[in-house]
Amino acid sequence: MELFHLAEEEFGVPGNGLLILPCDATFMEYVIALIKKKPSKDVEKALILSVASSRCPTSNLYQHETSQQLPIWSF
């Protein structure tokens, strides 16, 4: 849950509660798996910085093919 709060601080949240991250589905699956393992605060912050600086590993591989962003509903 704190990961979403950090993302909200970094990216902001529009009035409809939708948080859009500049990553594809493969990277988000990795993020979800990581969150389920209850990562340390340092790992959470590194993940946020990776997303914030648009260094999502799988997104950059396909950046020229698609500019897909994944919407996430915040809770």
PDB file of N, CA, C and O in Angstrom:
ATOM      1  N   MET A   1       0.823  -1.187   0.000  1.00  0.00           N
ATOM      2  CA  MET A   1       0.000   0.000   0.000  1.00  0.00           C
ATOM      3  C   MET A   1       0.869   1.253   0.000  1.00  0.00           C
ATOM      4  O   MET A   1       0.540   2.249  -0.644  1.00  0.00           O
ATOM      5  N   GLU A   2       1.980   1.192   0.729  1.00  0.00           N
ATOM      6  CA  GLU A   2       2.851   2.362   0.767  1.00  0.00           C
ATOM      7  C   GLU A   2       3.435   2.663  -0.604  1.00  0.00           C
ATOM      8  O   GLU A   2       3.692   3.822  -0.932  1.00  0.00           O
ATOM      9  N   LEU A   3       3.646   1.625  -1.405  1.00  0.00           N
ATOM     10  CA  LEU A   3       4.152   1.830  -2.757  1.00  0.00           C
ATOM     11  C   LEU A   3       3.198   2.716  -3.552  1.00  0.00           C
ATOM     12  O   LEU A   3       3.642   3.581  -4.307  1.00  0.00           O
ATOM     13  N   PHE A   4       1.886   2.510  -3.387  1.00  0.00           N
ATOM     14  CA  PHE A   4       0.917   3.355  -4.070  1.00  0.00           C
ATOM     15  C   PHE A   4       0.968   4.783  -3.550  1.00  0.00           C
ATOM     16  O   PHE A   4       0.836   5.727  -4.328  1.00  0.00           O
ATOM     17  N   HIS A   5       1.156   4.955  -2.255  1.00  0.00           N
ATOM     18  CA  HIS A   5       1.250   6.300  -1.697  1.00  0.00           C
ATOM     19  C   HIS A   5       2.478   7.022  -2.240  1.00  0.00           C
ATOM     20  O   HIS A   5       2.411   8.208  -2.562  1.00  0.00           O
ATOM     21  N   LEU A   6       3.598   6.312  -2.342  1.00  0.00           N
ATOM     22  CA  LEU A   6       4.800   6.911  -2.915  1.00  0.00           C
ATOM     23  C   LEU A   6       4.583   7.259  -4.384  1.00  0.00           C
ATOM     24  O   LEU A   6       5.030   8.308  -4.849  1.00  0.00           O
ATOM     25  N   ALA A   7       3.904   6.390  -5.106  1.00  0.00           N
ATOM     26  CA  ALA A   7       3.610   6.657  -6.516  1.00  0.00           C
ATOM     27  C   ALA A   7       2.678   7.857  -6.648  1.00  0.00           C
ATOM     28  O   ALA A   7       2.842   8.678  -7.551  1.00  0.00           O
ATOM     29  N   GLU A   8       1.703   7.960  -5.749  1.00  0.00           N
ATOM     30  CA  GLU A   8       0.796   9.109  -5.774  1.00  0.00           C
ATOM     31  C   GLU A   8       1.562  10.399  -5.551  1.00  0.00           C
ATOM     32  O   GLU A   8       1.290  11.403  -6.210  1.00  0.00           O
ATOM     33  N   GLU A   9       2.523  10.383  -4.623  1.00  0.00           N
ATOM     34  CA  GLU A   9       3.339  11.561  -4.374  1.00  0.00           C
ATOM     35  C   GLU A   9       4.167  11.920  -5.602  1.00  0.00           C
ATOM     36  O   GLU A   9       4.303  13.096  -5.939  1.00  0.00           O
ATOM     37  N   GLU A  10       4.713  10.920  -6.264  1.00  0.00           N
ATOM     38  CA  GLU A  10       5.585  11.144  -7.420  1.00  0.00           C
ATOM     39  C   GLU A  10       4.810  11.569  -8.659  1.00  0.00           C
ATOM     40  O   GLU A  10       5.193  12.523  -9.336  1.00  0.00           O
ATOM     41  N   PHE A  11       3.709  10.859  -8.962  1.00  0.00           N
ATOM     42  CA  PHE A  11       2.988  11.082 -10.207  1.00  0.00           C
ATOM     43  C   PHE A  11       1.720  11.907 -10.039  1.00  0.00           C
ATOM     44  O   PHE A  11       1.193  12.440 -11.016  1.00  0.00           O
ATOM     45  N   GLY A  12       1.228  12.017  -8.816  1.00  0.00           N
ATOM     46  CA  GLY A  12      -0.050  12.673  -8.596  1.00  0.00           C
ATOM     47  C   GLY A  12      -1.188  11.729  -8.954  1.00  0.00           C
ATOM     48  O   GLY A  12      -0.985  10.721  -9.631  1.00  0.00           O
ATOM     49  N   VAL A  13      -2.373  12.064  -8.498  1.00  0.00           N
ATOM     50  CA  VAL A  13      -3.536  11.237  -8.794  1.00  0.00           C
ATOM     51  C   VAL A  13      -4.646  12.156  -9.280  1.00  0.00           C
ATOM     52  O   VAL A  13      -5.050  13.068  -8.559  1.00  0.00           O
ATOM     53  N   PRO A  14      -5.147  11.930 -10.494  1.00  0.00           N
ATOM     54  CA  PRO A  14      -6.270  12.729 -10.967  1.00  0.00           C
ATOM     55  C   PRO A  14      -7.514  12.465 -10.124  1.00  0.00           C
ATOM     56  O   PRO A  14      -7.566  11.482  -9.384  1.00  0.00           O
ATOM     57  N   GLY A  15      -8.495  13.319 -10.231  1.00  0.00           N
ATOM     58  CA  GLY A  15      -9.704  13.225  -9.430  1.00  0.00           C
ATOM     59  C   GLY A  15     -10.435  11.906  -9.536  1.00  0.00           C
ATOM     60  O   GLY A  15     -11.156  11.534  -8.610  1.00  0.00           O
ATOM     61  N   ASN A  16     -10.272  11.180 -10.639  1.00  0.00           N
ATOM     62  CA  ASN A  16     -10.999   9.924 -10.796  1.00  0.00           C
ATOM     63  C   ASN A  16     -10.292   8.744 -10.138  1.00  0.00           C
ATOM     64  O   ASN A  16     -10.774   7.615 -10.235  1.00  0.00           O
ATOM     65  N   GLY A  17      -9.158   8.974  -9.469  1.00  0.00           N
ATOM     66  CA  GLY A  17      -8.470   7.912  -8.745  1.00  0.00           C
ATOM     67  C   GLY A  17      -7.603   7.009  -9.594  1.00  0.00           C
ATOM     68  O   GLY A  17      -7.080   6.015  -9.090  1.00  0.00           O
ATOM     69  N   LEU A  18      -7.434   7.326 -10.871  1.00  0.00           N
ATOM     70  CA  LEU A  18      -6.642   6.505 -11.774  1.00  0.00           C
ATOM     71  C   LEU A  18      -5.184   6.946 -11.745  1.00  0.00           C
ATOM     72  O   LEU A  18      -4.882   8.126 -11.927  1.00  0.00           O
ATOM     73  N   LEU A  19      -4.296   6.008 -11.519  1.00  0.00           N
ATOM     74  CA  LEU A  19      -2.861   6.264 -11.503  1.00  0.00           C
ATOM     75  C   LEU A  19      -2.270   5.592 -12.733  1.00  0.00           C
ATOM     76  O   LEU A  19      -2.407   4.379 -12.894  1.00  0.00           O
ATOM     77  N   ILE A  20      -1.610   6.360 -13.610  1.00  0.00           N
ATOM     78  CA  ILE A  20      -1.048   5.793 -14.832  1.00  0.00           C
ATOM     79  C   ILE A  20       0.465   5.736 -14.701  1.00  0.00           C
ATOM     80  O   ILE A  20       1.124   6.746 -14.455  1.00  0.00           O
ATOM     81  N   LEU A  21       0.996   4.540 -14.870  1.00  0.00           N
ATOM     82  CA  LEU A  21       2.437   4.329 -14.797  1.00  0.00           C
ATOM     83  C   LEU A  21       2.970   4.053 -16.196  1.00  0.00           C
ATOM     84  O   LEU A  21       2.306   3.383 -16.987  1.00  0.00           O
ATOM     85  N   PRO A  22       4.163   4.563 -16.514  1.00  0.00           N
ATOM     86  CA  PRO A  22       4.713   4.399 -17.865  1.00  0.00           C
ATOM     87  C   PRO A  22       5.375   3.038 -18.067  1.00  0.00           C
ATOM     88  O   PRO A  22       6.546   2.969 -18.440  1.00  0.00           O
ATOM     89  N   CYS A  23       4.646   1.971 -17.828  1.00  0.00           N
ATOM     90  CA  CYS A  23       5.205   0.619 -17.918  1.00  0.00           C
ATOM     91  C   CYS A  23       4.229  -0.307 -18.621  1.00  0.00           C
ATOM     92  O   CYS A  23       3.025  -0.054 -18.667  1.00  0.00           O
ATOM     93  N   ASP A  24       4.769  -1.375 -19.161  1.00  0.00           N
ATOM     94  CA  ASP A  24       3.912  -2.357 -19.808  1.00  0.00           C
ATOM     95  C   ASP A  24       3.476  -3.429 -18.807  1.00  0.00           C
ATOM     96  O   ASP A  24       3.897  -3.423 -17.650  1.00  0.00           O
ATOM     97  N   ALA A  25       2.639  -4.336 -19.263  1.00  0.00           N
ATOM     98  CA  ALA A  25       2.059  -5.355 -18.388  1.00  0.00           C
ATOM     99  C   ALA A  25       3.110  -6.288 -17.794  1.00  0.00           C
ATOM    100  O   ALA A  25       2.976  -6.708 -16.645  1.00  0.00           O
ATOM    101  N   THR A  26       4.145  -6.617 -18.550  1.00  0.00           N
ATOM    102  CA  THR A  26       5.189  -7.519 -18.053  1.00  0.00           C
ATOM    103  C   THR A  26       5.894  -6.918 -16.847  1.00  0.00           C
ATOM    104  O   THR A  26       6.127  -7.605 -15.852  1.00  0.00           O
ATOM    105  N   PHE A  27       6.232  -5.643 -16.932  1.00  0.00           N
ATOM    106  CA  PHE A  27       6.891  -4.984 -15.810  1.00  0.00           C
ATOM    107  C   PHE A  27       5.950  -4.896 -14.614  1.00  0.00           C
ATOM    108  O   PHE A  27       6.383  -5.082 -13.477  1.00  0.00           O
ATOM    109  N   MET A  28       4.659  -4.613 -14.854  1.00  0.00           N
ATOM    110  CA  MET A  28       3.707  -4.525 -13.751  1.00  0.00           C
ATOM    111  C   MET A  28       3.535  -5.870 -13.063  1.00  0.00           C
ATOM    112  O   MET A  28       3.371  -5.919 -11.844  1.00  0.00           O
ATOM    113  N   GLU A  29       3.569  -6.958 -13.816  1.00  0.00           N
ATOM    114  CA  GLU A  29       3.501  -8.285 -13.198  1.00  0.00           C
ATOM    115  C   GLU A  29       4.693  -8.495 -12.270  1.00  0.00           C
ATOM    116  O   GLU A  29       4.550  -9.061 -11.187  1.00  0.00           O
ATOM    117  N   TYR A  30       5.863  -8.040 -12.696  1.00  0.00           N
ATOM    118  CA  TYR A  30       7.060  -8.119 -11.858  1.00  0.00           C
ATOM    119  C   TYR A  30       6.872  -7.280 -10.593  1.00  0.00           C
ATOM    120  O   TYR A  30       7.206  -7.725  -9.495  1.00  0.00           O
ATOM    121  N   VAL A  31       6.343  -6.077 -10.748  1.00  0.00           N
ATOM    122  CA  VAL A  31       6.113  -5.189  -9.605  1.00  0.00           C
ATOM    123  C   VAL A  31       5.151  -5.839  -8.613  1.00  0.00           C
ATOM    124  O   VAL A  31       5.398  -5.824  -7.407  1.00  0.00           O
ATOM    125  N   ILE A  32       4.071  -6.401  -9.111  1.00  0.00           N
ATOM    126  CA  ILE A  32       3.083  -7.046  -8.236  1.00  0.00           C
ATOM    127  C   ILE A  32       3.702  -8.227  -7.491  1.00  0.00           C
ATOM    128  O   ILE A  32       3.473  -8.403  -6.294  1.00  0.00           O
ATOM    129  N   ALA A  33       4.483  -9.033  -8.203  1.00  0.00           N
ATOM    130  CA  ALA A  33       5.156 -10.169  -7.555  1.00  0.00           C
ATOM    131  C   ALA A  33       6.108  -9.678  -6.472  1.00  0.00           C
ATOM    132  O   ALA A  33       6.206 -10.282  -5.404  1.00  0.00           O
ATOM    133  N   LEU A  34       6.802  -8.590  -6.746  1.00  0.00           N
ATOM    134  CA  LEU A  34       7.731  -8.018  -5.775  1.00  0.00           C
ATOM    135  C   LEU A  34       6.985  -7.497  -4.550  1.00  0.00           C
ATOM    136  O   LEU A  34       7.420  -7.715  -3.419  1.00  0.00           O
ATOM    137  N   ILE A  35       5.874  -6.816  -4.768  1.00  0.00           N
ATOM    138  CA  ILE A  35       5.084  -6.282  -3.657  1.00  0.00           C
ATOM    139  C   ILE A  35       4.560  -7.410  -2.770  1.00  0.00           C
ATOM    140  O   ILE A  35       4.528  -7.276  -1.547  1.00  0.00           O
ATOM    141  N   LYS A  36       4.152  -8.514  -3.382  1.00  0.00           N
ATOM    142  CA  LYS A  36       3.640  -9.653  -2.606  1.00  0.00           C
ATOM    143  C   LYS A  36       4.699 -10.237  -1.681  1.00  0.00           C
ATOM    144  O   LYS A  36       4.369 -10.861  -0.673  1.00  0.00           O
ATOM    145  N   LYS A  37       5.969 -10.040  -2.020  1.00  0.00           N
ATOM    146  CA  LYS A  37       7.060 -10.549  -1.182  1.00  0.00           C
ATOM    147  C   LYS A  37       7.423  -9.582  -0.061  1.00  0.00           C
ATOM    148  O   LYS A  37       8.357  -9.828   0.702  1.00  0.00           O
ATOM    149  N   LYS A  38       6.676  -8.473   0.036  1.00  0.00           N
ATOM    150  CA  LYS A  38       6.895  -7.460   1.071  1.00  0.00           C
ATOM    151  C   LYS A  38       8.349  -6.973   1.071  1.00  0.00           C
ATOM    152  O   LYS A  38       9.108  -7.278   1.990  1.00  0.00           O
ATOM    153  N   PRO A  39       8.729  -6.222   0.046  1.00  0.00           N
ATOM    154  CA  PRO A  39      10.117  -5.765  -0.082  1.00  0.00           C
ATOM    155  C   PRO A  39      10.484  -4.741   0.989  1.00  0.00           C
ATOM    156  O   PRO A  39       9.619  -4.142   1.627  1.00  0.00           O
ATOM    157  N   SER A  40      11.766  -4.562   1.162  1.00  0.00           N
ATOM    158  CA  SER A  40      12.248  -3.548   2.105  1.00  0.00           C
ATOM    159  C   SER A  40      11.919  -2.161   1.561  1.00  0.00           C
ATOM    160  O   SER A  40      11.601  -2.011   0.381  1.00  0.00           O
ATOM    161  N   LYS A  41      11.995  -1.163   2.411  1.00  0.00           N
ATOM    162  CA  LYS A  41      11.738   0.225   2.003  1.00  0.00           C
ATOM    163  C   LYS A  41      12.709   0.647   0.907  1.00  0.00           C
ATOM    164  O   LYS A  41      12.323   1.369  -0.013  1.00  0.00           O
ATOM    165  N   ASP A  42      13.958   0.211   0.989  1.00  0.00           N
ATOM    166  CA  ASP A  42      14.946   0.563  -0.029  1.00  0.00           C
ATOM    167  C   ASP A  42      14.569  -0.001  -1.394  1.00  0.00           C
ATOM    168  O   ASP A  42      14.727   0.671  -2.412  1.00  0.00           O
ATOM    169  N   VAL A  43      14.071  -1.233  -1.415  1.00  0.00           N
ATOM    170  CA  VAL A  43      13.653  -1.851  -2.679  1.00  0.00           C
ATOM    171  C   VAL A  43      12.430  -1.123  -3.230  1.00  0.00           C
ATOM    172  O   VAL A  43      12.346  -0.884  -4.435  1.00  0.00           O
ATOM    173  N   GLU A  44      11.480  -0.768  -2.362  1.00  0.00           N
ATOM    174  CA  GLU A  44      10.303  -0.014  -2.799  1.00  0.00           C
ATOM    175  C   GLU A  44      10.716   1.308  -3.426  1.00  0.00           C
ATOM    176  O   GLU A  44      10.220   1.681  -4.489  1.00  0.00           O
ATOM    177  N   LYS A  45      11.627   2.017  -2.765  1.00  0.00           N
ATOM    178  CA  LYS A  45      12.073   3.313  -3.283  1.00  0.00           C
ATOM    179  C   LYS A  45      12.806   3.160  -4.612  1.00  0.00           C
ATOM    180  O   LYS A  45      12.628   3.981  -5.512  1.00  0.00           O
ATOM    181  N   ALA A  46      13.625   2.122  -4.746  1.00  0.00           N
ATOM    182  CA  ALA A  46      14.331   1.876  -6.007  1.00  0.00           C
ATOM    183  C   ALA A  46      13.331   1.595  -7.124  1.00  0.00           C
ATOM    184  O   ALA A  46      13.518   2.040  -8.256  1.00  0.00           O
ATOM    185  N   LEU A  47      12.279   0.864  -6.807  1.00  0.00           N
ATOM    186  CA  LEU A  47      11.251   0.561  -7.793  1.00  0.00           C
ATOM    187  C   LEU A  47      10.541   1.838  -8.233  1.00  0.00           C
ATOM    188  O   LEU A  47      10.327   2.055  -9.425  1.00  0.00           O
ATOM    189  N   ILE A  48      10.180   2.674  -7.276  1.00  0.00           N
ATOM    190  CA  ILE A  48       9.527   3.951  -7.590  1.00  0.00           C
ATOM    191  C   ILE A  48      10.439   4.808  -8.459  1.00  0.00           C
ATOM    192  O   ILE A  48       9.988   5.389  -9.446  1.00  0.00           O
ATOM    193  N   LEU A  49      11.716   4.890  -8.101  1.00  0.00           N
ATOM    194  CA  LEU A  49      12.651   5.686  -8.895  1.00  0.00           C
ATOM    195  C   LEU A  49      12.793   5.139 -10.304  1.00  0.00           C
ATOM    196  O   LEU A  49      12.920   5.905 -11.259  1.00  0.00           O
ATOM    197  N   SER A  50      12.773   3.831 -10.441  1.00  0.00           N
ATOM    198  CA  SER A  50      12.865   3.211 -11.763  1.00  0.00           C
ATOM    199  C   SER A  50      11.675   3.607 -12.626  1.00  0.00           C
ATOM    200  O   SER A  50      11.835   3.964 -13.794  1.00  0.00           O
ATOM    201  N   VAL A  51      10.487   3.544 -12.048  1.00  0.00           N
ATOM    202  CA  VAL A  51       9.284   3.915 -12.783  1.00  0.00           C
ATOM    203  C   VAL A  51       9.287   5.415 -13.067  1.00  0.00           C
ATOM    204  O   VAL A  51       8.967   5.839 -14.177  1.00  0.00           O
ATOM    205  N   ALA A  52       9.647   6.215 -12.066  1.00  0.00           N
ATOM    206  CA  ALA A  52       9.622   7.668 -12.210  1.00  0.00           C
ATOM    207  C   ALA A  52      10.588   8.164 -13.273  1.00  0.00           C
ATOM    208  O   ALA A  52      10.313   9.154 -13.951  1.00  0.00           O
ATOM    209  N   SER A  53      11.704   7.490 -13.422  1.00  0.00           N
ATOM    210  CA  SER A  53      12.694   7.942 -14.403  1.00  0.00           C
ATOM    211  C   SER A  53      12.510   7.249 -15.749  1.00  0.00           C
ATOM    212  O   SER A  53      13.378   7.325 -16.618  1.00  0.00           O
ATOM    213  N   SER A  54      11.369   6.569 -15.917  1.00  0.00           N
ATOM    214  CA  SER A  54      11.034   5.872 -17.170  1.00  0.00           C
ATOM    215  C   SER A  54      12.077   4.853 -17.564  1.00  0.00           C
ATOM    216  O   SER A  54      12.364   4.675 -18.748  1.00  0.00           O
ATOM    217  N   ARG A  55      12.647   4.182 -16.580  1.00  0.00           N
ATOM    218  CA  ARG A  55      13.621   3.133 -16.863  1.00  0.00           C
ATOM    219  C   ARG A  55      12.998   1.765 -16.653  1.00  0.00           C
ATOM    220  O   ARG A  55      13.674   0.829 -16.226  1.00  0.00           O
ATOM    221  N   CYS A  56      11.722   1.646 -16.950  1.00  0.00           N
ATOM    222  CA  CYS A  56      11.067   0.348 -16.833  1.00  0.00           C
ATOM    223  C   CYS A  56      11.730  -0.580 -17.838  1.00  0.00           C
ATOM    224  O   CYS A  56      11.668  -0.325 -19.040  1.00  0.00           O
ATOM    225  N   PRO A  57      12.353  -1.635 -17.379  1.00  0.00           N
ATOM    226  CA  PRO A  57      13.162  -2.474 -18.264  1.00  0.00           C
ATOM    227  C   PRO A  57      12.450  -2.976 -19.507  1.00  0.00           C
ATOM    228  O   PRO A  57      12.993  -2.858 -20.605  1.00  0.00           O
ATOM    229  N   THR A  58      11.262  -3.526 -19.375  1.00  0.00           N
ATOM    230  CA  THR A  58      10.607  -4.083 -20.551  1.00  0.00           C
ATOM    231  C   THR A  58      10.024  -2.994 -21.431  1.00  0.00           C
ATOM    232  O   THR A  58       9.923  -3.172 -22.645  1.00  0.00           O
ATOM    233  N   SER A  59       9.637  -1.869 -20.844  1.00  0.00           N
ATOM    234  CA  SER A  59       9.072  -0.788 -21.643  1.00  0.00           C
ATOM    235  C   SER A  59      10.098  -0.222 -22.602  1.00  0.00           C
ATOM    236  O   SER A  59       9.779   0.048 -23.761  1.00  0.00           O
ATOM    237  N   ASN A  60      11.313  -0.038 -22.144  1.00  0.00           N
ATOM    238  CA  ASN A  60      12.330   0.554 -22.992  1.00  0.00           C
ATOM    239  C   ASN A  60      12.683  -0.335 -24.169  1.00  0.00           C
ATOM    240  O   ASN A  60      13.078   0.170 -25.220  1.00  0.00           O
ATOM    241  N   LEU A  61      12.550  -1.640 -24.022  1.00  0.00           N
ATOM    242  CA  LEU A  61      12.850  -2.543 -25.126  1.00  0.00           C
ATOM    243  C   LEU A  61      11.894  -2.339 -26.290  1.00  0.00           C
ATOM    244  O   LEU A  61      12.271  -2.508 -27.450  1.00  0.00           O
ATOM    245  N   TYR A  62      10.658  -1.975 -25.978  1.00  0.00           N
ATOM    246  CA  TYR A  62       9.634  -1.855 -27.006  1.00  0.00           C
ATOM    247  C   TYR A  62       9.170  -0.419 -27.199  1.00  0.00           C
ATOM    248  O   TYR A  62       8.111  -0.185 -27.782  1.00  0.00           O
ATOM    249  N   GLN A  63       9.939   0.531 -26.722  1.00  0.00           N
ATOM    250  CA  GLN A  63       9.520   1.927 -26.742  1.00  0.00           C
ATOM    251  C   GLN A  63       9.221   2.402 -28.163  1.00  0.00           C
ATOM    252  O   GLN A  63       8.286   3.175 -28.372  1.00  0.00           O
ATOM    253  N   HIS A  64       9.997   1.953 -29.130  1.00  0.00           N
ATOM    254  CA  HIS A  64       9.764   2.393 -30.499  1.00  0.00           C
ATOM    255  C   HIS A  64       8.523   1.743 -31.105  1.00  0.00           C
ATOM    256  O   HIS A  64       7.979   2.259 -32.081  1.00  0.00           O
ATOM    257  N   GLU A  65       8.066   0.629 -30.552  1.00  0.00           N
ATOM    258  CA  GLU A  65       6.911  -0.075 -31.090  1.00  0.00           C
ATOM    259  C   GLU A  65       5.597   0.404 -30.488  1.00  0.00           C
ATOM    260  O   GLU A  65       4.566   0.391 -31.160  1.00  0.00           O
ATOM    261  N   THR A  66       5.627   0.824 -29.232  1.00  0.00           N
ATOM    262  CA  THR A  66       4.389   1.211 -28.561  1.00  0.00           C
ATOM    263  C   THR A  66       4.686   2.225 -27.468  1.00  0.00           C
ATOM    264  O   THR A  66       5.766   2.230 -26.878  1.00  0.00           O
ATOM    265  N   SER A  67       3.720   3.070 -27.214  1.00  0.00           N
ATOM    266  CA  SER A  67       3.853   4.010 -26.100  1.00  0.00           C
ATOM    267  C   SER A  67       2.795   3.664 -25.063  1.00  0.00           C
ATOM    268  O   SER A  67       2.128   4.547 -24.524  1.00  0.00           O
ATOM    269  N   GLN A  68       2.650   2.389 -24.794  1.00  0.00           N
ATOM    270  CA  GLN A  68       1.619   1.861 -23.912  1.00  0.00           C
ATOM    271  C   GLN A  68       1.861   2.279 -22.466  1.00  0.00           C
ATOM    272  O   GLN A  68       2.968   2.147 -21.945  1.00  0.00           O
ATOM    273  N   GLN A  69       0.809   2.787 -21.828  1.00  0.00           N
ATOM    274  CA  GLN A  69       0.853   3.073 -20.404  1.00  0.00           C
ATOM    275  C   GLN A  69      -0.215   2.226 -19.744  1.00  0.00           C
ATOM    276  O   GLN A  69      -1.270   1.968 -20.323  1.00  0.00           O
ATOM    277  N   LEU A  70       0.069   1.801 -18.543  1.00  0.00           N
ATOM    278  CA  LEU A  70      -0.836   0.906 -17.845  1.00  0.00           C
ATOM    279  C   LEU A  70      -1.571   1.663 -16.748  1.00  0.00           C
ATOM    280  O   LEU A  70      -0.937   2.172 -15.825  1.00  0.00           O
ATOM    281  N   PRO A  71      -2.907   1.747 -16.832  1.00  0.00           N
ATOM    282  CA  PRO A  71      -3.652   2.428 -15.764  1.00  0.00           C
ATOM    283  C   PRO A  71      -3.808   1.519 -14.548  1.00  0.00           C
ATOM    284  O   PRO A  71      -4.075   0.325 -14.684  1.00  0.00           O
ATOM    285  N   ILE A  72      -3.643   2.086 -13.382  1.00  0.00           N
ATOM    286  CA  ILE A  72      -3.776   1.358 -12.121  1.00  0.00           C
ATOM    287  C   ILE A  72      -4.756   2.135 -11.242  1.00  0.00           C
ATOM    288  O   ILE A  72      -4.617   3.347 -11.073  1.00  0.00           O
ATOM    289  N   TRP A  73      -5.723   1.454 -10.698  1.00  0.00           N
ATOM    290  CA  TRP A  73      -6.654   2.103  -9.778  1.00  0.00           C
ATOM    291  C   TRP A  73      -6.048   2.120  -8.391  1.00  0.00           C
ATOM    292  O   TRP A  73      -5.648   1.078  -7.872  1.00  0.00           O
ATOM    293  N   SER A  74      -5.978   3.304  -7.782  1.00  0.00           N
ATOM    294  CA  SER A  74      -5.466   3.391  -6.414  1.00  0.00           C
ATOM    295  C   SER A  74      -6.599   3.088  -5.441  1.00  0.00           C
ATOM    296  O   SER A  74      -7.776   3.253  -5.763  1.00  0.00           O
ATOM    297  N   PHE A  75      -6.225   2.646  -4.258  1.00  0.00           N
ATOM    298  CA  PHE A  75      -7.215   2.243  -3.262  1.00  0.00           C
ATOM    299  C   PHE A  75      -7.233   3.219  -2.118  1.00  0.00           C
ATOM    300  O   PHE A  75      -8.005   3.050  -1.174  1.00  0.00           O
TER     301      PHE A  75
END
